Amino acid sequence: MDARLNATARDLEAELQWLAAVLQRRLDTYFGEPSTSPPLPGELAPPDLAASDSPYAHLLQQREPTPAQRLVLLLALAPQLRPQLLDVLWARNGATQRGFSEFGGISGAASGHFIPTADTAAFLLAGDDLGERLRALRLLADDEHRLTDVLLQPLRAAPGESPLAAPLRVSSALLAALGIALAGDDGEILPAQRVGTGLEWSDLVLPPATLAQLEEIRDWLVHGDTLLHEWGMGARLRPGYTSLFHGPPGTGKTLSACLLGKLCQREVHRIDLSMIVSKYIGETEKNLARVFDVAGKRGWILFFDEADALFGQRTRVDSAHDRYANQEVSYLLQRIEDFPGVVILSSNLRGNIDDAFMRRFQSVIGFAMPQPDERLRLWSEALPARLTPDPDLDFARLAERYEVSGGTIVNVIRYAALRALVRGDRRLAGEDVDDGIRRELLKEGRGF
């Protein structure tokens, strides 16, 4: 699997470099003196992937897109693979003090990335040559290679907008085939993101009582199926396991979830609540159903970060909207109770979670701020092997003096390591560490 992903990454790197070269050629000729609009890609031939065995190369060999169609496909892929490649299209027109209309594009609602539209594709291929533009538009509408069916989502502009304002978006089935996105069985992108870590279980720095509670979840992941089915407890126990992780930011909640998955060879997927919760009645339930259906089939661990958004104190029913909001929570609780896997909810404060929900959880695990001996281990283990600390840098003193989380310690070390790279040496300077601590405490609203 890794070999296929690496091969796809290699081929897409070459493709994106080609797209960048064509885009730069278009801008150079369009704004050059004199301005020209040659049909592109022209002499800028696409990479030769005939000998590649990546899924992406196989797709090209099967669909046989023209170079122009290939450019449109890459234009649609760019916001997900290399969004900065299209930042040049945010350029401001000095005459109108706004973006260039001919570039097209819309701003991503959450990311702020440049999302190319059919107008963007027409500009890339044709510039302001009207004949070439008409050919480009015909290409977008042409279903000879089913470009806007199999490879791209159907072009749909917002109500009242020109059809050319329709954003270019690759099909989720294509992303799933390439192994670069999460998709359901129907090819629809899920509001979830796989998370992981390069650390190991032995790297967890937590009190013994917290580690013991985490090991209970590990034991369920390993032996739960045997307990339910072979030992006959399925009639008395619900099929899954739900745990609440609560504690200050940076104390290891997300890391612990990732390590549980790594230890038990389960994928951990963090749920994006901003994509789950919808103002439209019934949509939240549909979003949740898609996530739980796919996760159940694939054995994922589901991690709800900032779970207070859905599991906070229940709303008084003063309006129809309040009633539907409570129905959404009830539906989520029902899906969690029926889910055969592990669900982990995370909150910064236990008090933010409605007490009525607590009985539904198999465990409630607190992640406290580390104690001095734990902070000393965190300081020592966060130090990169290539850095040598100053002789007067006393980690024991820092651990004793500053009550900070593991996440804060990592941020401080990162800051100090970057300062060493800027200087061109491998010294972890005491003044850099002090400055990093000062910055982190100010971020948290505390004095140095």
QUIDAGI-V24120 format. One record per pair of residues at least 24 apart in sequence whose C-alpha atoms are under 10 Angstrom apart, sorted by sequence separation. I is the first residue (numbers start at 1). GAP is how many residues later the second one is. If there is no record, write none. Layout:
i->(I,I)
gap->(GAP,GAP)
This chain:
i->(22,46,90,103,140,147,150,151,217,333,336,337,372,375,376,382,409,412,413,415,19,42,46,89,102,217,336,372,374,375,411,412,18,41,42,87,88,89,102,217,269,372,373,383,411,412,18,19,40,41,86,87,89,137,268,333,372,373,375,378,379,382,383,409,412,18,40,83,86,87,267,371,372,375,378,382,408,409,411,412,17,18,39,79,83,84,85,86,214,370,371,372,375,377,378,380,381,382,384,387,408,411,16,17,41,83,84,86,213,372,375,379,382,383,384,387,15,16,40,83,89,214,267,268,269,270,271,272,273,372,374,375,378,379,382,383,386,409,14,15,79,83,266,267,268,269,270,271,272,273,277,371,372,374,378,382,408,14,15,80,266,267,268,269,270,271,272,273,277,370,371,379,383,384,387,404,408,14,15,79,265,266,267,268,269,270,271,272,273,302,311,369,370,371,375,379,383,387,12,14,79,80,265,266,267,268,269,270,271,274,312,369,370,393,398,402,11,78,79,271,273,311,369,370,393,394,398,404,408,11,78,79,118,273,307,308,368,369,388,389,390,391,392,393,404,11,77,78,117,118,307,308,309,312,313,387,388,389,390,391,392,393,403,76,77,117,118,221,261,302,303,304,305,306,307,308,312,313,314,386,387,388,389,390,391,398,402,75,76,117,217,221,261,281,288,292,300,301,302,303,304,305,306,307,308,312,313,314,386,387,388,389,390,393,404,11,75,76,218,222,260,280,284,299,300,301,302,303,304,305,306,307,308,311,312,313,314,385,386,387,388,389,390,393,10,11,12,75,76,122,214,218,221,222,279,282,285,289,293,296,299,300,301,302,303,304,305,306,308,311,312,313,314,384,386,387,11,75,119,121,214,217,218,221,222,258,281,285,288,289,292,296,297,298,299,300,301,302,303,304,305,306,308,309,310,311,312,313,314,8,10,11,12,72,118,119,120,221,257,280,281,284,285,288,292,295,296,297,308,309,310,311,313,384,389,7,8,9,11,12,72,75,76,118,119,120,206,211,214,215,218,219,221,257,258,279,282,283,284,285,295,296,307,308,311,312,383,7,8,10,11,72,75,117,118,119,120,121,205,206,214,218,257,279,282,285,289,292,293,295,296,306,307,308,311,402,7,8,9,117,118,119,120,121,205,281,284,285,288,292,295,6,7,8,23,72,73,117,118,119,120,204,277,284,292,4,5,7,8,22,72,75,116,117,118,119,254,292,4,5,7,71,72,116,117,118,206,253,254,285,3,4,5,19,115,116,117,204,205,254,277,4,19,23,69,72,115,116,117,204,253,18,19,68,71,72,115,116,20,71,115,201,15,16,19,20,200,201,204,15,18,19,68,69,199,200,203,68,197,198,201,202,16,20,196,197,200,201,245,15,16,19,105,106,195,196,197,199,200,201,244,245,104,105,106,107,195,197,198,199,200,241,242,243,244,245,246,16,27,104,105,106,196,197,198,201,246,12,16,23,27,104,105,195,196,197,200,201,245,23,104,105,195,196,199,200,244,24,72,194,196,197,198,12,16,20,23,196,197,12,16,19,20,23,195,196,19,69,72,13,17,68,72,12,13,16,69,68,69,196,9,68,195,196,66,194,195,196,73,194,195,196,268,269,270,271,72,73,76,77,193,194,195,268,270,69,76,192,193,194,266,268,70,76,192,193,194,69,73,191,192,193,65,66,73,191,192,193,65,72,191,192,221,63,64,65,190,191,192,261,63,65,190,191,40,41,42,63,191,192,40,41,63,191,192,39,40,41,190,191,37,39,40,190,257,37,38,39,40,63,182,257,37,38,39,63,257,37,38,79,80,257,37,38,39,79,80,254,36,37,38,76,77,78,253,254,35,36,37,39,40,59,76,77,78,253,254,30,35,36,37,39,75,76,77,253,38,39,74,75,76,77,242,253,37,73,75,76,80,241,242,253,27,30,39,72,73,74,191,240,241,26,27,30,39,72,73,190,191,239,240,241,242,251,26,29,30,72,77,190,238,239,240,241,249,250,25,26,81,191,192,238,239,240,241,242,243,244,245,246,247,248,249,23,24,26,27,80,190,191,238,239,240,241,242,243,244,245,246,247,248,249,23,26,80,189,190,238,239,240,241,242,243,244,245,246,247,248,22,23,188,189,238,239,240,241,242,243,244,245,246,247,248,22,192,239,240,241,242,243,244,245,246,247,186,190,245,246,19,185,245,246,184,194,244,246,183,184,194,246,183,185,186,194,195,184,185,193,194,244,184,192,193,183,184,192,182,185,192,253,253,244,253,59,225,243,251,252,224,225,244,251,252,224,243,244,250,251,252,56,59,242,243,244,245,246,247,248,249,250,251,56,59,241,242,243,244,245,246,247,248,249,250,251,221,241,242,243,244,245,246,247,248,249,56,57,220,221,241,242,243,244,245,246,247,248,55,56,220,240,241,242,243,244,245,246,247,55,56,54,55,218,217,217,217,216,217,216,214,213,213,214,213,212,213,251,252,211,250,251,252,210,250,251,252,209,210,211,249,250,251,209,210,248,249,250,251,210,249,250,249,250,207,250,206,207,250,206,207,206,207,110,206,207,110,205,206,207,205,206,9,205,206,8,205,8,9,8,205,5,205,4,5,203,204,4,5,203,205,2,1,203,206,205)
gap->(24,24,24,24,24,24,24,24,24,24,24,24,24,24,24,24,24,24,24,24,25,25,25,25,25,25,25,25,25,25,25,25,26,26,26,26,26,26,26,26,26,26,26,26,26,26,27,27,27,27,27,27,27,27,27,27,27,27,27,27,27,27,27,27,27,28,28,28,28,28,28,28,28,28,28,28,28,28,28,28,29,29,29,29,29,29,29,29,29,29,29,29,29,29,29,29,29,29,29,29,29,29,30,30,30,30,30,30,30,30,30,30,30,30,30,30,31,31,31,31,31,31,31,31,31,31,31,31,31,31,31,31,31,31,31,31,31,31,32,32,32,32,32,32,32,32,32,32,32,32,32,32,32,32,32,32,32,33,33,33,33,33,33,33,33,33,33,33,33,33,33,33,33,33,33,33,33,34,34,34,34,34,34,34,34,34,34,34,34,34,34,34,34,34,34,34,34,34,35,35,35,35,35,35,35,35,35,35,35,35,35,35,35,35,35,35,36,36,36,36,36,36,36,36,36,36,36,36,36,37,37,37,37,37,37,37,37,37,37,37,37,37,37,37,37,38,38,38,38,38,38,38,38,38,38,38,38,38,38,38,38,38,38,39,39,39,39,39,39,39,39,39,39,39,39,39,39,39,39,39,39,39,39,39,39,39,39,40,40,40,40,40,40,40,40,40,40,40,40,40,40,40,40,40,40,40,40,40,40,40,40,40,40,40,40,41,41,41,41,41,41,41,41,41,41,41,41,41,41,41,41,41,41,41,41,41,41,41,41,41,41,41,41,41,42,42,42,42,42,42,42,42,42,42,42,42,42,42,42,42,42,42,42,42,42,42,42,42,42,42,42,42,42,42,42,42,43,43,43,43,43,43,43,43,43,43,43,43,43,43,43,43,43,43,43,43,43,43,43,43,43,43,43,43,43,43,43,43,43,44,44,44,44,44,44,44,44,44,44,44,44,44,44,44,44,44,44,44,44,44,44,44,44,44,44,45,45,45,45,45,45,45,45,45,45,45,45,45,45,45,45,45,45,45,45,45,45,45,45,45,45,45,45,45,45,45,45,46,46,46,46,46,46,46,46,46,46,46,46,46,46,46,46,46,46,46,46,46,46,46,46,46,46,46,46,46,47,47,47,47,47,47,47,47,47,47,47,47,47,47,47,48,48,48,48,48,48,48,48,48,48,48,48,48,48,49,49,49,49,49,49,49,49,49,49,49,49,49,50,50,50,50,50,50,50,50,50,50,50,50,51,51,51,51,51,51,51,51,51,51,51,52,52,52,52,52,52,52,52,52,52,53,53,53,53,53,53,53,54,54,54,54,55,55,55,55,55,55,55,56,56,56,56,56,56,56,56,57,57,57,57,57,58,58,58,58,58,58,58,59,59,59,59,59,59,59,59,59,59,59,59,59,60,60,60,60,60,60,60,60,60,60,60,60,60,60,60,61,61,61,61,61,61,61,61,61,61,62,62,62,62,62,62,62,62,62,62,62,62,63,63,63,63,63,63,63,63,64,64,64,64,64,64,65,65,65,65,65,65,66,66,66,66,66,66,66,67,67,67,68,68,68,68,69,69,69,70,71,71,71,72,72,72,72,73,73,73,73,74,74,74,74,74,74,74,74,75,75,75,75,75,75,75,75,75,76,76,76,76,76,76,76,77,77,77,77,77,78,78,78,78,78,79,79,79,79,79,79,80,80,80,80,80,81,81,81,81,81,81,81,82,82,82,82,83,83,83,83,83,83,84,84,84,84,84,85,85,85,85,85,86,86,86,86,86,87,87,87,87,87,87,87,88,88,88,88,88,89,89,89,89,89,90,90,90,90,90,90,91,91,91,91,91,91,91,91,92,92,92,92,92,92,92,92,92,92,92,93,93,93,93,93,93,93,93,93,94,94,94,94,94,94,94,94,95,95,95,95,95,95,95,95,96,96,96,96,96,96,96,96,96,97,97,97,97,97,97,97,97,97,97,97,97,97,98,98,98,98,98,98,98,98,98,98,98,98,99,99,99,99,99,99,99,99,99,99,99,99,99,99,99,99,99,100,100,100,100,100,100,100,100,100,100,100,100,100,100,100,100,100,100,100,101,101,101,101,101,101,101,101,101,101,101,101,101,101,101,101,102,102,102,102,102,102,102,102,102,102,102,102,102,102,102,103,103,103,103,103,103,103,103,103,103,103,104,104,104,104,105,105,105,105,106,106,106,106,107,107,107,107,108,108,108,108,108,109,109,109,109,109,110,110,110,111,111,111,112,112,112,112,113,114,114,115,115,115,115,115,116,116,116,116,116,117,117,117,117,117,117,118,118,118,118,118,118,118,118,118,118,118,118,119,119,119,119,119,119,119,119,119,119,119,119,119,120,120,120,120,120,120,120,120,120,120,121,121,121,121,121,121,121,121,121,121,121,121,122,122,122,122,122,122,122,122,122,122,122,123,123,124,124,124,125,127,145,146,146,147,149,150,151,151,152,153,153,153,153,154,154,154,154,155,155,155,155,156,156,156,156,156,156,157,157,157,157,157,157,158,158,158,159,159,160,160,161,161,161,162,162,163,163,164,164,164,165,165,165,167,168,168,169,169,169,170,170,171,171,172,172,173,173,174,174,174,174,175,175,175,176,177,178,178,200,201)
